[in-house]
Amino acid sequence: MQILPAIDIKDGQAVRLFKGDFKQQTVVNPDVLGQARLFADAGIAFIHVVDLDGAIDGQATNRDLIASIKKETGLGVEVGGGIRTMAQIQDYLDVGIDRVIIGSMAVKNPSFVQEAIETFGADKIVVGIDAKAGMVATEGWLETSDVHFLDLAKAMEQRGVQLFVYTDVDRDGTLTGPNFEHYEELVAQLTTAKVIASGGIAELNDLIQLQEIGVAGTIVGKAYYNGNISLEELKKVEN
C-alpha cells in the first residue's frame, strides 16, 4: 500500500481543514516547500497536493508553487483542486506532475474524464470522489450532487479510470477513523480500478486495516500533522 502524505495549499501555506470547511482552517506549515522537503528527506516517495484556492476558483491558482515542489524535491506528486480544462492537465504534466486528479468535472462532464484518459493515459489521470453521506460533493465540497459515490465510481471505471481517490468529507480532518465500509464496497465492486483512501485517518491501526481491505494507497494529513503518526511509522506501513 502506498502512503501519500498530504499538503493542502491555501493562500500559499500548508493548511488542514475540518470536514472540508474553509472557515475551520489550521495552518500546519507556512512554508509549503519546506514541508515537501521534510517528506522527501524522510524517504517518502509520493505526496498528495490539493490546491484549495484552485478548488474554489476553478483554475490552477497555486500552479507555480506546486511546480516548484516537484522541481526542488523530486517527489512523486499527484495534484487536485480546480482541474477544469485539458490545458491545465497538460501544463501540470509538462512541469513533471505525475498524476492529475479530476474531481467536480467527473460529475459535471464525464466525457471530459474519458477525453483526458485517451489523451494523457490512465496512469496520469485520477478521479477524485468526495462524498457527504454517500453523495458526491463538488466545487471544493461546497455543493452536494444527487449522485451516489458507488454509481460514479462504476461509471468512471467504464470510461477507463484506473485509479480513484475516495474521501468521506464528514470524516476528513476529524481524526475519527476512515469510513471502512465505503472502502470495502469500492474494493468489492470495482473490477480493475484501484482506490486510494482519504479522510479520517487517526492512528497506525487505521492504515493497517485499510491495507487489509485492499486499497492501493492511503492519504495521511491531520494524523501526521497532529503527531498521531510519525513519518517513520508511515514508512514502515508502505510496501
C-alpha positions in Angstrom: 0.0 0.0 0.0 1.3 3.4 -1.0 1.4 6.1 1.7 0.8 9.7 0.5 1.3 12.5 3.0 -0.9 15.4 2.1 -0.2 19.1 1.5 -3.3 21.2 1.2 -2.4 24.7 -0.1 -4.4 27.8 0.8 -3.0 31.3 0.4 0.4 29.9 -0.2 0.5 28.0 3.1 0.1 24.3 4.0 -3.2 24.0 5.9 -5.7 21.4 7.2 -9.4 21.8 7.1 -12.1 20.2 9.4 -14.7 18.4 7.3 -13.7 20.5 4.3 -14.9 23.7 6.0 -12.7 26.6 4.8 -13.8 28.5 7.9 -12.2 25.8 10.1 -8.7 26.1 8.8 -5.4 25.5 10.6 -2.0 26.5 9.2 0.3 23.5 9.7 3.3 24.9 7.9 3.6 28.4 6.4 6.4 27.1 4.2 4.9 24.7 1.7 8.3 23.9 0.0 9.8 23.3 3.4 7.1 20.8 4.3 7.6 19.0 1.0 11.4 18.8 1.7 10.7 17.2 5.1 8.8 14.5 3.4 11.5 14.0 0.8 14.2 13.9 3.4 12.3 11.3 5.3 12.3 9.0 2.3 8.7 9.5 1.3 8.2 8.7 -2.3 4.9 10.3 -3.2 2.7 13.1 -1.9 -0.9 14.3 -2.4 -1.2 18.0 -3.1 -4.5 19.9 -3.1 -4.8 23.4 -4.5 -7.7 24.6 -2.2 -7.7 28.1 -3.8 -7.9 26.4 -7.1 -10.9 24.2 -6.0 -12.8 27.4 -5.3 -11.5 29.5 -8.2 -11.9 26.7 -10.8 -8.3 27.2 -12.0 -4.8 26.2 -11.2 -4.2 29.0 -8.7 -1.1 27.6 -7.0 0.4 26.1 -10.1 3.8 27.7 -9.8 4.2 26.7 -6.2 3.2 23.1 -7.0 5.6 23.1 -9.9 8.4 24.2 -7.5 7.6 21.3 -5.2 8.2 18.8 -8.0 11.3 20.6 -9.3 13.0 21.1 -6.0 12.2 17.8 -4.2 11.9 15.2 -7.0 8.9 13.7 -5.1 6.2 11.9 -6.9 3.3 14.3 -6.9 -0.4 14.0 -7.5 -2.4 17.2 -7.7 -6.0 18.0 -7.4 -8.1 21.2 -7.0 -9.7 23.2 -9.7 -8.8 21.0 -12.6 -11.3 22.0 -15.3 -9.5 22.0 -18.7 -7.3 19.8 -20.8 -4.8 22.7 -20.9 -4.5 22.7 -17.1 -3.8 18.9 -17.2 -1.2 19.3 -20.0 0.5 22.1 -18.1 0.8 20.1 -14.9 2.2 17.1 -16.8 4.6 19.4 -18.7 6.1 20.6 -15.4 6.6 17.0 -14.2 3.5 16.3 -12.1 2.9 12.6 -12.0 -0.8 12.3 -11.6 -3.6 14.9 -12.0 -6.9 14.5 -10.1 -10.2 15.3 -11.7 -13.0 15.9 -9.2 -16.0 18.1 -9.9 -15.7 17.6 -13.7 -16.3 13.8 -13.3 -19.8 14.6 -12.2 -20.5 17.6 -14.4 -18.9 16.4 -17.6 -18.0 12.7 -17.6 -16.8 12.8 -21.2 -14.0 15.2 -20.1 -12.6 12.4 -18.0 -12.7 10.0 -20.9 -11.0 12.5 -23.2 -8.3 13.1 -20.6 -7.6 9.4 -20.3 -7.5 9.0 -24.0 -5.1 12.0 -24.4 -2.8 11.5 -21.4 -3.2 7.9 -20.4 -5.0 6.2 -17.5 -1.8 6.3 -15.4 -1.8 10.1 -15.4 -5.4 10.7 -14.6 -7.1 10.1 -11.2 -10.7 10.7 -10.4 -11.3 12.2 -7.0 -14.7 11.2 -5.5 -15.6 13.2 -2.4 -18.8 12.3 -0.7 -21.1 13.6 2.1 -23.5 10.9 3.4 -22.6 8.8 0.4 -23.5 11.6 -2.2 -20.8 13.1 -4.3 -19.7 16.7 -3.3 -18.3 19.1 -5.8 -16.9 22.7 -6.2 -14.4 22.3 -3.3 -17.0 20.4 -1.3 -19.3 23.4 -1.3 -22.1 21.7 -3.3 -23.6 18.2 -3.0 -24.9 16.4 -6.0 -27.6 13.7 -6.3 -25.0 11.1 -7.5 -24.1 8.2 -5.2 -20.3 7.6 -4.8 -20.5 4.0 -6.0 -22.5 4.8 -9.1 -20.0 7.4 -10.1 -17.1 5.1 -9.4 -18.5 2.3 -11.6 -19.5 4.7 -14.4 -16.0 6.2 -14.4 -14.4 2.8 -14.4 -16.4 2.0 -17.6 -14.8 5.1 -19.1 -11.3 3.8 -18.4 -10.5 5.2 -15.0 -7.9 3.0 -13.2 -7.3 5.0 -10.0 -9.7 6.8 -7.6 -9.1 8.9 -4.6 -12.2 8.5 -2.3 -12.8 10.9 0.6 -15.6 10.8 3.0 -15.9 14.5 3.7 -17.6 14.0 7.0 -14.5 12.2 8.3 -11.9 14.4 6.7 -9.8 16.2 9.3 -11.7 14.7 12.2 -9.3 12.0 13.4 -12.4 9.8 13.9 -11.2 6.9 11.6 -11.9 6.2 8.0 -15.3 5.1 6.6 -14.1 1.5 6.3 -17.5 0.3 5.0 -17.2 2.5 1.9 -13.8 1.3 1.1 -14.9 -2.3 1.4 -17.7 -1.5 -1.0 -15.5 0.2 -3.5 -12.8 -2.6 -3.5 -15.6 -5.2 -3.9 -17.5 -3.6 -6.7 -14.7 -2.2 -8.9 -13.3 -4.8 -11.2 -9.9 -3.3 -12.4 -9.6 0.1 -10.9 -7.8 0.8 -7.6 -8.7 3.0 -4.7 -6.7 5.5 -2.6 -8.3 6.1 0.8 -8.5 9.6 2.2 -10.2 11.2 5.2 -10.4 10.4 8.9 -7.1 8.5 9.4 -6.3 8.8 13.2 -3.8 6.1 14.0 -1.5 3.5 12.7 -4.1 0.8 13.1 -6.4 2.6 10.6 -3.6 2.2 8.0 -3.2 -1.5 8.8 -7.0 -2.1 8.5 -7.2 -0.2 5.1 -4.2 -2.3 3.9 -6.2 -5.5 4.8 -9.3 -4.2 2.9 -7.1 -3.9 -0.2 -6.9 -0.2 -1.0 -3.9 0.7 -3.2 -2.9 3.7 -1.1 -3.8 6.0 1.7 -3.5 9.7 2.1 -2.4 10.9 5.5 -2.9 14.5 6.6 -4.0 15.6 10.1 -2.9 12.4 11.8 0.7 13.3 10.7 0.5 17.0 11.4 -1.0 16.4 14.9 1.7 13.9 15.7 -0.6 10.9 15.9 1.5 9.0 13.3 5.2 9.7 12.6 7.0 9.7 9.3 8.9 6.6 10.4 5.7 4.8 11.1 4.3 5.8 7.7 7.4 4.4 6.0 7.0 1.1 7.8 3.4 0.6 6.6 4.3 1.3 3.0 5.2 -1.6 0.8 
